[in-house]
Amino acid sequence: MKKLKSKIFQLRSRSKMKTIKDKKYLVSVSTHNGLKRSNNEDNFAVNAKIKKESLIEHYQGEYSDGLLLGVFDGMGGESNGDIASEISAKLCAKLSKNLNADNDFQQINNFVTKANYEICRMLKNNESNRGGSTFALVFIKGNIVYSFSLGDSRIYLYNDGKLEQISVDHTLAMQKYMANIYTLEEAKQSPDSHKLTLFLGVDVNQNGLNAETYKPFEFTNRSKILMCSDGLYDMVSHDEIIEILSKKSVDYSQALMNKALEHGGIDNITCLVVEAI
């Protein structure tokens, strides 16, 4: 039987990858209600900057290393989902001030524990048992990328015309695929593809919830990282994403968002693209 989770990597010991200091990165992020939703339950964090109530629909900026990026997709109704993703984004922004690649990233799991607790407390105060937020998080130190997630917001690496999904979807469909009940294509088409098994807010009894941790990788000048909610990849095909990311001098996040809207925009859309400059 296939295992659902990827191997958890111990990050205390750095691999033999060479770290380059003083790298510069261009980050663009776009978010939109979509064409069918009246409210945007998505949120994002770029270091200490988040969407917040003012609704930053598009943002672009230059950063050096020590860059923390997050995408959060709220769920549980317009109010609960919006608040859950905002709680997560604010805690991520706070985390960006303290995170350091020289430690073992215990602070990432501390963030997960705190966000889960605050979301559960919010739901209890609202007398609701329905709500939460996905998260996809990337930390870049030098040219080394550390990535984490829970839920179905995704992290991709684009390099030389190829697009690789770094993150794992924590959905019932993927569980059934790993158990050889579904083929991969059946998993993608199944209604179970949107039934989350892990997310911030799922651990109502505070038993312990950790981030899914992926193998660190080097970020080259030819690469781009894409982080997005399901409102993007449900609307824009794998090949269309590659076509957009392969272009030069394009505002990638806005181009991807516009493509999702062009195809119907049935859900909230958030996409974040980072490239070395």
ChimeraX attribute file (.defattr): number of C-alpha atoms within 10 A of each C-alpha:
attribute: neighborCount
match mode: 1-to-1
recipient: residues
	/A:1	7
	/A:2	10
	/A:3	10
	/A:4	16
	/A:5	16
	/A:6	12
	/A:7	11
	/A:8	11
	/A:9	12
	/A:10	12
	/A:11	18
	/A:12	12
	/A:13	10
	/A:14	15
	/A:15	10
	/A:16	6
	/A:17	11
	/A:18	11
	/A:19	14
	/A:20	13
	/A:21	11
	/A:22	13
	/A:23	18
	/A:24	16
	/A:25	20
	/A:26	15
	/A:27	23
	/A:28	21
	/A:29	28
	/A:30	26
	/A:31	28
	/A:32	27
	/A:33	20
	/A:34	22
	/A:35	16
	/A:36	11
	/A:37	14
	/A:38	11
	/A:39	16
	/A:40	21
	/A:41	29
	/A:42	31
	/A:43	34
	/A:44	34
	/A:45	26
	/A:46	25
	/A:47	20
	/A:48	17
	/A:49	17
	/A:50	22
	/A:51	21
	/A:52	16
	/A:53	9
	/A:54	7
	/A:55	12
	/A:56	16
	/A:57	13
	/A:58	16
	/A:59	17
	/A:60	15
	/A:61	11
	/A:62	13
	/A:63	17
	/A:64	16
	/A:65	17
	/A:66	20
	/A:67	22
	/A:68	23
	/A:69	26
	/A:70	27
	/A:71	31
	/A:72	35
	/A:73	32
	/A:74	29
	/A:75	21
	/A:76	18
	/A:77	14
	/A:78	15
	/A:79	15
	/A:80	23
	/A:81	26
	/A:82	25
	/A:83	24
	/A:84	31
	/A:85	29
	/A:86	27
	/A:87	23
	/A:88	31
	/A:89	31
	/A:90	19
	/A:91	18
	/A:92	30
	/A:93	20
	/A:94	16
	/A:95	18
	/A:96	19
	/A:97	13
	/A:98	9
	/A:99	19
	/A:100	16
	/A:101	17
	/A:102	11
	/A:103	12
	/A:104	14
	/A:105	16
	/A:106	14
	/A:107	14
	/A:108	18
	/A:109	17
	/A:110	15
	/A:111	18
	/A:112	25
	/A:113	20
	/A:114	18
	/A:115	25
	/A:116	26
	/A:117	19
	/A:118	18
	/A:119	27
	/A:120	25
	/A:121	14
	/A:122	19
	/A:123	22
	/A:124	13
	/A:125	9
	/A:126	12
	/A:127	9
	/A:128	12
	/A:129	14
	/A:130	16
	/A:131	25
	/A:132	33
	/A:133	35
	/A:134	27
	/A:135	30
	/A:136	25
	/A:137	25
	/A:138	19
	/A:139	22
	/A:140	23
	/A:141	23
	/A:142	20
	/A:143	22
	/A:144	20
	/A:145	19
	/A:146	19
	/A:147	22
	/A:148	24
	/A:149	30
	/A:150	28
	/A:151	27
	/A:152	27
	/A:153	29
	/A:154	26
	/A:155	27
	/A:156	16
	/A:157	19
	/A:158	19
	/A:159	18
	/A:160	11
	/A:161	12
	/A:162	15
	/A:163	19
	/A:164	13
	/A:165	14
	/A:166	18
	/A:167	25
	/A:168	21
	/A:169	24
	/A:170	24
	/A:171	22
	/A:172	19
	/A:173	26
	/A:174	28
	/A:175	21
	/A:176	19
	/A:177	21
	/A:178	18
	/A:179	14
	/A:180	12
	/A:181	13
	/A:182	17
	/A:183	15
	/A:184	15
	/A:185	9
	/A:186	16
	/A:187	20
	/A:188	16
	/A:189	13
	/A:190	15
	/A:191	11
	/A:192	16
	/A:193	19
	/A:194	18
	/A:195	15
	/A:196	18
	/A:197	16
	/A:198	23
	/A:199	27
	/A:200	31
	/A:201	28
	/A:202	20
	/A:203	17
	/A:204	16
	/A:205	9
	/A:206	12
	/A:207	7
	/A:208	11
	/A:209	19
	/A:210	18
	/A:211	24
	/A:212	21
	/A:213	24
	/A:214	21
	/A:215	16
	/A:216	18
	/A:217	15
	/A:218	17
	/A:219	22
	/A:220	13
	/A:221	13
	/A:222	13
	/A:223	20
	/A:224	23
	/A:225	23
	/A:226	25
	/A:227	29
	/A:228	31
	/A:229	29
	/A:230	18
	/A:231	25
	/A:232	28
	/A:233	19
	/A:234	16
	/A:235	21
	/A:236	21
	/A:237	13
	/A:238	13
	/A:239	12
	/A:240	14
	/A:241	20
	/A:242	16
	/A:243	12
	/A:244	16
	/A:245	27
	/A:246	19
	/A:247	10
	/A:248	8
	/A:249	7
	/A:250	11
	/A:251	17
	/A:252	26
	/A:253	27
	/A:254	22
	/A:255	16
	/A:256	26
	/A:257	26
	/A:258	19
	/A:259	19
	/A:260	26
	/A:261	22
	/A:262	12
	/A:263	12
	/A:264	14
	/A:265	23
	/A:266	17
	/A:267	25
	/A:268	27
	/A:269	30
	/A:270	34
	/A:271	30
	/A:272	29
	/A:273	25
	/A:274	23
	/A:275	20
	/A:276	19
	/A:277	13
